[in-house]
């Protein structure tokens, strides 16, 4: 086989192997979900990461939804946060000799915010400027 063809095949193989190794988008259904609960009301949940970051990324998604809908501001009308526990099976080195069913627990942070989309800043309450929130959080976490 021609050495240049071999190098090309090897390069294609390496690119295809490592091309799929990147982390998935934070906007996959595994991380966030959103529900329209009224004309200008959305419920956004972000699941994963550490607690402070999870809250920030939920706010980022709220800001993006606000801008995508043609609005400029949003107010949070309800918010909840916590953790869900996923059970991960474990195998101990002595599993042949001892019957231990002691799984590891994986703590997954989540934040849910119910927001009202606004064209102008709220006069009677606090509202977020969606563009400012988006820029600030993207800069903080170096998101393009």
PASEBA-1860 file (N, C-alpha, C; in nm, 3 decimals):
! residues 144
1> XXXXXXXX> 0.085/-0.119/0.000/0.000/0.000/0.000/0.088/0.124/0.000 ~ 0.046/0.222/-0.069/0.117/0.348/-0.080/0.125/0.415/0.058 ~ 0.245/0.462/0.101/0.260/0.524/0.233/0.169/0.646/0.253 ~ 0.146/0.726/0.150/0.061/0.844/0.166/-0.085/0.804/0.188 ~ -0.128/0.694/0.123/-0.264/0.643/0.144/-0.278/0.590/0.286 ~ -0.175/0.521/0.334/-0.177/0.468/0.471/-0.187/0.580/0.573 ~ -0.110/0.687/0.551/-0.114/0.802/0.642/-0.251/0.867/0.639 ~ -0.309/0.877/0.520/-0.443/0.938/0.508/-0.548/0.856/0.579
9> XXXXXXXX> -0.541/0.724/0.563/-0.636/0.637/0.633/-0.619/0.645/0.783 ~ -0.494/0.649/0.829/-0.467/0.659/0.972/-0.520/0.792/1.026 ~ -0.498/0.900/0.953/-0.547/1.031/0.995/-0.699/1.034/1.003 ~ -0.766/0.975/0.903/-0.913/0.968/0.904/-0.963/0.887/1.023 ~ -0.895/0.779/1.053/-0.934/0.696/1.167/-0.919/0.772/1.298 ~ -0.809/0.842/1.314/-0.785/0.919/1.437/-0.889/1.029/1.452 ~ -0.916/1.101/1.344/-1.015/1.209/1.349/-1.153/1.155/1.384 ~ -1.191/1.042/1.324/-1.323/0.986/1.354/-1.333/0.935/1.496
17> XXXXXXXX> -1.225/0.882/1.550/-1.228/0.833/1.689/-1.239/0.949/1.786 ~ -1.151/1.048/1.769/-1.150/1.159/1.863/-1.257/1.263/1.835 ~ -1.314/1.261/1.718/-1.421/1.355/1.685/-1.545/1.334/1.770 ~ -1.571/1.212/1.813/-1.688/1.182/1.895/-1.663/1.189/2.042 ~ -1.544/1.231/2.083/-1.508/1.231/2.224/-1.540/1.362/2.296 ~ -1.589/1.462/2.226/-1.618/1.589/2.291/-1.739/1.578/2.382 ~ -1.753/1.674/2.472/-1.868/1.673/2.560/-1.990/1.718/2.484 ~ -2.105/1.672/2.523/-2.228/1.708/2.456/-2.268/1.851/2.487
25> XXXXXXXX> -2.359/1.901/2.414/-2.410/2.035/2.435/-2.487/2.041/2.566 ~ -2.475/2.154/2.634/-2.552/2.170/2.757/-2.700/2.183/2.729 ~ -2.736/2.203/2.602/-2.877/2.218/2.567/-2.944/2.089/2.525 ~ -2.881/1.977/2.553/-2.946/1.850/2.523/-3.055/1.825/2.628 ~ -3.152/1.740/2.598/-3.259/1.712/2.694/-3.209/1.652/2.825 ~ -3.086/1.598/2.825/-3.031/1.542/2.948/-3.001/1.651/3.049 ~ -2.981/1.775/3.003/-2.944/1.883/3.093/-3.056/1.983/3.119 ~ -3.135/2.015/3.019/-3.237/2.116/3.044/-3.370/2.077/2.981
33> XXXXXXXX> -3.473/2.134/3.035/-3.605/2.119/2.975/-3.680/2.249/2.996 ~ -3.775/2.272/2.911/-3.856/2.393/2.925/-4.000/2.359/2.889 ~ -4.090/2.430/2.954/-4.233/2.407/2.931/-4.303/2.542/2.922 ~ -4.388/2.556/2.824/-4.470/2.677/2.813/-4.592/2.654/2.902 ~ -4.609/2.738/3.004/-4.720/2.719/3.098/-4.822/2.833/3.088 ~ -4.802/2.923/2.996/-4.894/3.034/2.973/-4.845/3.112/2.853 ~ -4.920/3.215/2.814/-4.880/3.294/2.697/-4.739/3.348/2.710 ~ -4.708/3.409/2.820/-4.575/3.466/2.841/-4.508/3.407/2.965
41> XXXXXXXX> -4.539/3.284/2.997/-4.482/3.219/3.114/-4.414/3.089/3.072 ~ -4.289/3.071/3.115/-4.213/2.950/3.084/-4.156/2.893/3.214 ~ -4.144/2.762/3.214/-4.080/2.691/3.326/-3.954/2.625/3.270 ~ -3.838/2.662/3.323/-3.709/2.616/3.273/-3.638/2.539/3.384 ~ -3.589/2.420/3.350/-3.512/2.339/3.445/-3.376/2.308/3.386 ~ -3.273/2.328/3.466/-3.138/2.287/3.428/-3.092/2.186/3.531 ~ -3.037/2.075/3.482/-2.999/1.963/3.569/-2.855/1.925/3.539 ~ -2.769/1.928/3.641/-2.630/1.888/3.625/-2.535/1.993/3.676
49> XXXXXXXX> -2.410/1.956/3.691/-2.308/2.050/3.737/-2.314/2.072/3.887 ~ -2.242/2.173/3.932/-2.240/2.210/4.073/-2.352/2.311/4.098 ~ -2.392/2.322/4.225/-2.508/2.406/4.256/-2.497/2.551/4.209 ~ -2.389/2.625/4.236/-2.389/2.765/4.186/-2.393/2.772/4.034 ~ -2.318/2.685/3.967/-2.315/2.686/3.821/-2.451/2.646/3.763 ~ -2.518/2.552/3.825/-2.648/2.506/3.777/-2.748/2.621/3.776 ~ -2.748/2.701/3.881/-2.836/2.817/3.887/-2.804/2.920/3.780 ~ -2.675/2.943/3.758/-2.634/3.038/3.654/-2.677/2.991/3.517
57> XXXXXXXX> -2.658/2.861/3.488/-2.693/2.811/3.355/-2.844/2.807/3.334 ~ -2.920/2.790/3.441/-3.066/2.800/3.429/-3.105/2.944/3.396 ~ -3.041/3.041/3.462/-3.067/3.182/3.431/-3.027/3.216/3.288 ~ -2.916/3.159/3.243/-2.873/3.181/3.104/-2.978/3.133/3.007 ~ -3.032/3.014/3.031/-3.135/2.961/2.941/-3.262/3.046/2.947 ~ -3.296/3.097/3.066/-3.411/3.187/3.079/-3.390/3.312/2.994 ~ -3.268/3.367/3.000/-3.237/3.487/2.922/-3.245/3.456/2.772 ~ -3.193/3.343/2.731/-3.197/3.308/2.589/-3.340/3.287/2.539
65> XXXXXXXX> -3.422/3.222/2.620/-3.563/3.203/2.582/-3.634/3.338/2.569 ~ -3.601/3.429/2.659/-3.661/3.562/2.655/-3.626/3.632/2.525 ~ -3.499/3.629/2.489/-3.455/3.695/2.366/-3.511/3.626/2.243 ~ -3.514/3.493/2.243/-3.570/3.418/2.129/-3.717/3.449/2.106 ~ -3.789/3.483/2.214/-3.932/3.511/2.202/-3.960/3.656/2.163 ~ -3.852/3.735/2.145/-3.871/3.874/2.106/-3.889/3.969/2.224 ~ -3.867/3.921/2.344/-3.878/4.005/2.464/-3.739/4.048/2.509 ~ -3.735/4.144/2.602/-3.606/4.196/2.649/-3.582/4.169/2.797
73> XXXXXXXX> -3.687/4.146/2.873/-3.674/4.128/3.017/-3.754/4.006/3.061 ~ -3.715/3.954/3.177/-3.794/3.846/3.238/-3.789/3.861/3.389 ~ -3.896/3.818/3.452/-3.897/3.815/3.598/-3.920/3.672/3.643 ~ -3.853/3.636/3.750/-3.867/3.503/3.806/-3.984/3.506/3.902 ~ -4.087/3.427/3.873/-4.206/3.425/3.958/-4.205/3.307/4.054 ~ -4.121/3.207/4.026/-4.106/3.092/4.116/-3.972/3.028/4.087 ~ -3.908/2.977/4.192/-3.778/2.915/4.175/-3.763/2.803/4.276 ~ -3.704/2.694/4.233/-3.673/2.586/4.325/-3.541/2.524/4.285
81> XXXXXXXX> -3.470/2.472/4.383/-3.344/2.406/4.354/-3.328/2.290/4.450 ~ -3.243/2.199/4.413/-3.220/2.083/4.498/-3.131/1.984/4.428 ~ -3.144/1.860/4.469/-3.064/1.753/4.412/-3.151/1.632/4.390 ~ -3.120/1.560/4.285/-3.183/1.430/4.267/-3.071/1.328/4.278 ~ -3.104/1.212/4.321/-3.003/1.109/4.345/-3.021/0.999/4.242 ~ -2.914/0.972/4.169/-2.911/0.858/4.079/-2.832/0.747/4.146 ~ -2.878/0.628/4.131/-2.812/0.515/4.192/-2.723/0.449/4.087 ~ -2.595/0.434/4.120/-2.499/0.374/4.027/-2.450/0.245/4.089
89> XXXXXXXX> -2.467/0.135/4.020/-2.423/0.006/4.073/-2.272/0.005/4.088 ~ -2.225/-0.071/4.183/-2.082/-0.083/4.204/-2.043/-0.229/4.211 ~ -1.921/-0.255/4.172/-1.868/-0.391/4.182/-1.747/-0.385/4.273 ~ -1.749/-0.465/4.376/-1.639/-0.470/4.468/-1.543/-0.582/4.427 ~ -1.415/-0.569/4.461/-1.320/-0.672/4.419/-1.348/-0.810/4.480 ~ -1.420/-0.813/4.590/-1.447/-0.940/4.656/-1.590/-0.986/4.637 ~ -1.652/-0.945/4.526/-1.793/-0.975/4.504/-1.821/-1.124/4.498 ~ -1.720/-1.205/4.468/-1.742/-1.350/4.465/-1.759/-1.406/4.606
97> XXXXXXXX> -1.700/-1.338/4.704/-1.698/-1.391/4.840/-1.800/-1.326/4.933 ~ -1.834/-1.203/4.904/-1.928/-1.131/4.989/-2.041/-1.077/4.904 ~ -2.159/-1.091/4.952/-2.273/-1.036/4.880/-2.299/-0.897/4.936 ~ -2.252/-0.796/4.864/-2.271/-0.658/4.906/-2.348/-0.586/4.797 ~ -2.459/-0.534/4.831/-2.538/-0.456/4.735/-2.542/-0.312/4.784 ~ -2.427/-0.249/4.785/-2.413/-0.113/4.836/-2.377/-0.020/4.720 ~ -2.477/0.035/4.651/-2.447/0.118/4.534/-2.392/0.254/4.574 ~ -2.319/0.313/4.482/-2.275/0.450/4.500/-2.391/0.541/4.461
105> XXXXXXXX> -2.401/0.652/4.530/-2.506/0.748/4.498/-2.444/0.868/4.427 ~ -2.507/0.912/4.324/-2.458/1.024/4.244/-2.557/1.139/4.260 ~ -2.511/1.247/4.321/-2.593/1.364/4.349/-2.595/1.456/4.226 ~ -2.714/1.486/4.174/-2.726/1.572/4.056/-2.807/1.695/4.093 ~ -2.741/1.811/4.085/-2.806/1.937/4.118/-2.906/1.975/4.009 ~ -3.015/2.041/4.051/-3.111/2.095/3.953/-3.163/2.228/4.002 ~ -3.200/2.313/3.908/-3.263/2.441/3.937/-3.378/2.457/3.839 ~ -3.494/2.493/3.891/-3.611/2.519/3.808/-3.659/2.661/3.835
113> XXXXXXXX> -3.679/2.736/3.727/-3.730/2.872/3.740/-3.853/2.888/3.651 ~ -3.956/2.947/3.707/-4.073/2.985/3.629/-4.059/3.134/3.604 ~ -4.061/3.172/3.477/-4.036/3.312/3.442/-4.152/3.370/3.362 ~ -4.169/3.500/3.376/-4.266/3.575/3.296/-4.185/3.659/3.198 ~ -4.215/3.647/3.070/-4.145/3.720/2.965/-4.204/3.861/2.954 ~ -4.118/3.962/2.946/-4.161/4.101/2.943/-4.096/4.177/2.829 ~ -4.171/4.265/2.768/-4.116/4.352/2.663/-4.034/4.465/2.724 ~ -4.085/4.520/2.836/-4.018/4.630/2.906/-3.993/4.590/3.051
121> XXXXXXXX> -3.904/4.663/3.114/-3.868/4.634/3.252/-3.990/4.651/3.344 ~ -4.006/4.558/3.438/-4.120/4.563/3.529/-4.109/4.685/3.621 ~ -4.220/4.754/3.640/-4.221/4.871/3.727/-4.246/4.835/3.873 ~ -4.324/4.730/3.896/-4.363/4.696/4.033/-4.283/4.580/4.093 ~ -4.179/4.538/4.029/-4.100/4.428/4.082/-3.966/4.421/4.012 ~ -3.887/4.325/4.051/-3.754/4.310/3.993/-3.761/4.228/3.865 ~ -3.695/4.276/3.761/-3.686/4.198/3.638/-3.542/4.200/3.588 ~ -3.505/4.093/3.520/-3.371/4.080/3.465/-3.367/4.133/3.323
129> XXXXXXXX> -3.259/4.199/3.288/-3.232/4.238/3.151/-3.170/4.114/3.084 ~ -3.242/4.052/2.994/-3.201/3.924/2.936/-3.066/3.934/2.864 ~ -3.045/4.043/2.795/-2.919/4.058/2.721/-2.800/4.068/2.818 ~ -2.816/4.141/2.926/-2.709/4.156/3.026/-2.681/4.022/3.096 ~ -2.786/3.950/3.131/-2.769/3.819/3.196/-2.693/3.725/3.103 ~ -2.734/3.721/2.978/-2.670/3.633/2.881/-2.522/3.665/2.865 ~ -2.489/3.792/2.845/-2.350/3.832/2.827/-2.266/3.801/2.951 ~ -2.320/3.831/3.067/-2.247/3.811/3.192/-2.215/3.665/3.219
137> XXXXXXXX> -2.314/3.580/3.203/-2.294/3.437/3.232/-2.206/3.371/3.126 ~ -2.224/3.408/3.001/-2.138/3.353/2.896/-1.993/3.393/2.917 ~ -1.971/3.515/2.962/-1.835/3.560/2.991/-1.778/3.485/3.111 ~ -1.856/3.468/3.215/-1.811/3.400/3.335/-1.767/3.256/3.307 ~ -1.843/3.184/3.225/-1.813/3.043/3.197/-1.745/3.022/3.061 ~ -1.708/3.133/2.996/-1.640/3.128/2.866/-1.718/3.045/2.764 ~ -1.846/3.078/2.750/-1.935/3.012/2.654/-1.946/3.101/2.532 ~ -1.932/3.043/2.416/-1.942/3.120/2.291/-2.085/3.140/2.250
END
